Amino acid sequence: MKKAMLIFSACACLAFGQSGFLKEHIKVSQDGKFIGFATVLTPVEILSQNAKNAKVKVSGFVNENYQEKLVKDPQKYEEYLIFADENDNASFKGESNPFIKVLKKAEDEYGEIWLESELSFDLPSSAIVASPDELYAKAKSEYEQVCSACHHLHAPSEFSVSQWPFAIESMESGGFVVLEPAQKDLIIKYLQHNAKDAK
Ligand code: HEC
């Protein structure tokens, strides 16, 4: 009995088909070619994994006329992947994004066409966490520290998933806050996770 349990726990690293979350804002490469960035807390399906490396799949939606981002869904604009070149220049505007596999097309209420898509890529196993709880707790405390200096903390439920990134942008462009990309990513994810239309 004891032996069987040991074997079972030793195999727990081979988590085929399991889900996880990105631990940080990471660079994404496909077949060794840099294709952009994935955001912290993006949910991934683990296709294969060993102690060092993993292959994951991310699913979401890409706007047909603006193929630079893969988001959670057309209504809840939470960014999962931002496609870019080495110089951080956005690419694939209105062209066909070669890195995604399009599963089907859907039209939203404004007549925009969305490509329900997926893509897989390799990353270090250390960049995946099984549970998002610790990261959301860290995000919450970052938010409370950074965003309470000048006014009361706005409740995450005051704005929608799609509105929060603009609120942060306006704090940045107004010169009120300077955020590191990773920190900005984390704060946005926390606010979106608890936004008024999050559930
Ligand atoms: C240095 C001071 C300062 C800091 C730090 C700051 N803000 Fe603000 N914030 C302001 C001021 C001033 C306003 C009102 C004027 C404006 O909206 O430009 C404001 C307004 C807002 C509003 C209301 C906008 C609306 O349309 O009702 C939101 C939401 C907000 N801030 C979010 C944040 C978040 C999130 C952070 C942390 C990333 C943050 N603020 C950090 C100064 C600050």
Residues whose N, C-alpha, C, O or C-beta is under 5 A from the ligand:
A	BS01	HEC	V146 C147 A149 C150 H154 A167 M171 G174 F176 V177
